[in-house]
């Protein structure tokens, strides 16, 4: 049934190529009801993703079922409210988690690479995207010593530096839920740091963003990550000095 009050946008055909909110049409001076309701739903989903807690126990079970050893840590932020209001607390470990890793450090051989799965600003992204990405990249690292996968709650990116330092890792890879967008509440970010230690700056990291089936696929992200890991180990650095030329290899 046609709606005579709806003014269609001539760019409407372009919507099949993107999830961006373009060519929504008009009803008088306002959006049509359908895209307005869709916007409100996406906004609610983005807010829910920020506040949704990470089911760490389930994530540990899934990781172990896929053959990964795991460790569990928590940042100094005691709950989600503190995490959101005090970013500094999310960047350092809680005392009991620090003690746990100190004990583990004596029991494991220092790894070449350590993967940390963190809730960040979207636990939904971490629980959904991290394991498929690990399954895609780990077969490429057959000659690497891979440490236990660390599951971190109430975590910011820099928490990986302290974790990696305590476990003696040469490289730490943080798989963390990114800030939800209105079309992507489940986007995973990947942060790579060589010689992690407390006090590393963002200039010392490489980032791969928007890892999800609707964005950067697991295979493409694994290819980029393997490229960066290989060259980080060869050059003994990450960050602004390590350029991502992995797309040239795909060509």
C-alpha positions, -999 to 999 in steps of 0.1 A, spaced: 0 0 0 15 34 -11 19 63 13 12 96 -4 27 116 24 61 99 21 87 117 0 112 92 -12 149 101 -16 164 96 -51 195 80 -34 173 52 -22 190 26 -45 223 32 -27 210 18 6 216 -17 -6 254 -11 -3 256 2 32 241 1 67 246 38 71 215 59 75 211 75 41 182 81 18 156 76 46 130 98 29 107 124 45 72 127 59 67 165 59 96 179 79 103 147 98 116 112 92 91 86 83 79 65 112 98 33 102 133 47 101 127 67 132 117 36 151 147 17 137 170 45 149 155 44 184 160 6 184 196 8 173 203 35 200 188 12 227 209 -17 215 241 4 216 233 15 252 225 -21 262 258 -33 247 277 -8 269 260 -21 301 258 -58 293 281 -78 316 305 -103 302 296 -139 309 332 -148 317 323 -184 329 307 -192 296 336 -177 277 361 -198 296 341 -229 289 339 -221 251 377 -214 250 386 -246 268 362 -266 245 383 -252 216 416 -263 231 427 -231 248 441 -228 283 426 -198 301 432 -174 330 407 -150 346 414 -114 357 395 -83 367 405 -47 366 405 -24 396 370 -12 386 347 -31 410 316 -27 388 303 -13 356 294 21 370 330 26 383 343 13 350 324 39 329 331 68 353 367 60 361 386 49 330 419 48 350 406 19 371 400 -1 340 437 3 330 451 -15 360 446 -49 376 427 -56 409 451 -67 436 439 -103 437 443 -106 399 478 -92 400 487 -118 427 472 -146 406 492 -136 375 524 -133 396 519 -170 407 511 -181 371 543 -164 358 564 -189 378 545 -218 363 545 -210 326 572 -203 301 572 -167 289 550 -167 257 558 -151 224 523 -138 222 495 -135 248 459 -130 238 436 -111 262 398 -111 256 383 -81 273 348 -68 276 357 -31 270 326 -11 259 308 -41 244 309 -74 261 286 -86 234 314 -81 208 340 -99 229 318 -129 235 307 -131 199 338 -123 178 369 -132 198 369 -170 196 362 -171 158 391 -147 153 414 -168 175 404 -199 155 414 -181 123 447 -167 135 462 -194 157 468 -219 129 490 -193 113 512 -192 145 524 -228 145 560 -218 154 549 -193 182 547 -200 219 511 -189 227 503 -183 263 470 -190 280 441 -168 268 433 -143 295 397 -132 300 396 -97 315 365 -80 330 359 -43 333 390 -38 311 404 -9 291 431 -15 263 460 -6 286 451 -34 310 468 -57 285 502 -40 292 502 -50 329 490 -85 321 516 -90 294 544 -76 317 534 -99 346 534 -130 324 566 -121 305 550 -119 271 569 -106 241 537 -94 225 502 -89 239 471 -89 217 440 -73 232 407 -84 217 383 -59 231 347 -47 225 347 -14 208 324 15 216 290 5 201 278 24 171 242 28 159 248 1 133 275 -19 150 269 -29 187 291 -59 183 324 -46 168 357 -60 181 389 -41 182 424 -57 182 453 -39 198 489 -52 194 517 -41 217 554 -53 217 572 -56 250 541 -47 270 546 -29 303 527 -5 325 530 30 310 529 21 273 513 48 252 488 43 223 516 53 199 533 20 208 503 0 196 488 -12 163 451 -14 159 427 -35 138 391 -23 141 356 -33 132 361 -71 133 327 -87 127 311 -105 98 294 -73 86 327 -54 88 362 -68 86 359 -106 83 377 -130 106 399 -142 78 409 -107 68 415 -97 104 436 -128 110 457 -121 79 464 -85 91 471 -97 126 495 -124 115 513 -99 93 517 -74 121 528 -101 146 554 -114 122 569 -80 115 566 -69 151 587 -99 162 612 -93 134 616 -55 141 611 -57 178 585 -29 178 548 -20 173 530 13 169 538 42 146 570 25 135 552 -6 122 532 -1 90 504 -24 80 512 -33 44 492 -66 46 468 -55 19 496 -55 -7 501 -93 0 464 -100 -7 467 -83 -41 
